[in-house]
């Protein structure tokens, strides 16, 4: 998943989120933090 996709996917379909979407988003955020994103 692209780092820029994290926030855009949030706005895309916040009401139709499944566990997989959330876990993907969390892993995306984790990658950002791991890469030194502040």
N, C-alpha and C positions, 0 to 999 in steps of 0.2 A: 504493500500500500504506500502511496506517495505521501510524504509529510504534509503537503498542502491539502490532501484529501481529508485529513482528520476533521477539520472544522467544517469543511464544505459538506461532508457526509452527515454532520450533525444537523445542518439546516435542511438537508435533502428530505429526509423522512423520519422526523423525531417520534412520530406517533406509531410507526410501523416497525419499531426496532425489535429484533429478536436477540437471543443470547449470543448468537454468533456475531451479530453486528457490533454489539457492545464489546465483546472480547477482542474483536478486530480493532476497534477504536482504542481500547485500552492498550493493546500491544503497540499501536501506532504512537500513542502518547509516550509509552515507555521507551520506544526507540528514540523519540525526540529528546527525552530526558537523558537517555544513555549517551546520546551523541552530543550532549552539552547544550541542549536547548533550554533557554531560561525564559 
